[in-house]
Amino acid sequence: MNKKSKSSRKLLVIKIIAVLCIVGLSLGFGFSQVGLDKIIEANSVDEILTSAQDYLNENLIRNNTSTNDINQETIESMYDLMEVDGELGVYVFDVGQADCTLVSCDGEYMLIDAGNNDDGKFIVSQLKSMGITKIKYLIGTHPHEDHIGGLDDVLKNIKVENLYMPDVDYDSATYRHVVSAANDNNIKIVAPKLGHVFYIGEAKCEIMGIDSDNEETNQTSIIIETTHGENNFLFMGDAEIPNEEKRLWNDVDVLKVGHHGSSTSTSDDFLEQTMPEVAIISCGEGNSYGHPHKEVMAALKYFDVQVYRTDTQGTIHVISDGKTYEINTLDIDLDGK
């Protein structure tokens, strides 16, 4: 069966699940079945989930039903029941003492950060060499230059559908350049809400942390958990221990370590909750900060976590089939130094 046939079959199955959920809700809560037509006519998983969520919200208001009785998890469960067909790829690019991670699934892409200012042209060149002409979600985890430096280059050279950044009052030339590039390309900067869910192909992404009001810039970081079948990935940006202490965390398979392996992040309590099998650290060779710090490396060793580092191993590439995953190192250097 070709990829298109598999995609059509999966879409049909999700539609059937959605319709069955609505029929169950109509019987259990007295909800109207109006809204089935929008689901049946939908042409993508996103459209199905949006139509189903609209249906749910309308009926909650109409029936005055508490969201404690039924909530968005009901809709998300439609997706969670499905096994994934394709692969998910994660590239933690070697951009020196900076951050840039690409997530790909079913021909859709999320780019989390884009290195320093001088890395931008190399990142754009790499993306184009991979045949990437459109990024569904571009994430600037927080406004420090080593994370958003190349965002303006990406915005100017590659079509971007969604741009997520914390809503912060930050004054730097780099930040102004990013805002200007977004405005020039008619792209709205959105600060996603905690718990917001979106999709990269079959991969489910959830905002696990964002604190735009925090006075510490690192602690405004957008944190994203990506689920692909049975495999979970957690991308921490430069989030620090106070961010880790604000919530409970799921078990994950692969942890993109916060703040380049600084001891301001990755506490023992956090590792005890997330229990990653693999940790990936993005940092520059011989960097002046001493990243990754020995305390973090000791903690990762204590919890028996396999560590990959861009400063010693180059670009780290993870491939997930939804059940298992494998990790390779690639000789891709995008550090503009």
Sequence and secondary structure as in RCSB ss.txt:
>XXXX:A:sequence
MNKKSKSSRKLLVIKIIAVLCIVGLSLGFGFSQVGLDKIIEANSVDEILTSAQDYLNENLIRNNTSTNDINQETI
ESMYDLMEVDGELGVYVFDVGQADCTLVSCDGEYMLIDAGNNDDGKFIVSQLKSMGITKIKYLIGTHPHEDHIGG
LDDVLKNIKVENLYMPDVDYDSATYRHVVSAANDNNIKIVAPKLGHVFYIGEAKCEIMGIDSDNEETNQTSIIIE
TTHGENNFLFMGDAEIPNEEKRLWNDVDVLKVGHHGSSTSTSDDFLEQTMPEVAIISCGEGNSYGHPHKEVMAAL
KYFDVQVYRTDTQGTIHVISDGKTYEINTLDIDLDGK
>XXXX:A:secstr
  HHHHHHHHHHHHHHHHHHHHHHHHHHH    TTHHHHHH  SHHHHHHHHHHHHHHHHHHHT  TTTS HHHH
HHHHHTS   S EEEEE B SSS  EEEEETTEEEEE   SGGGHHHHHHHHHHTT  EEEEEE  SS HHHHTT
HHHHHHHSEEEEEE        HHHHHHHHHHHHTT  EE   TT EEEETTEEEEEEE  TT SSGGGG  EEE
EEETTEEEEE TT  HHHHTTS     SEEE GGGG TTS  HHHHHHH  SEEEE   TT TT SS HHHHHHH
HHTT EEEEHHHH EEEEEE SS EEEEEE  B    
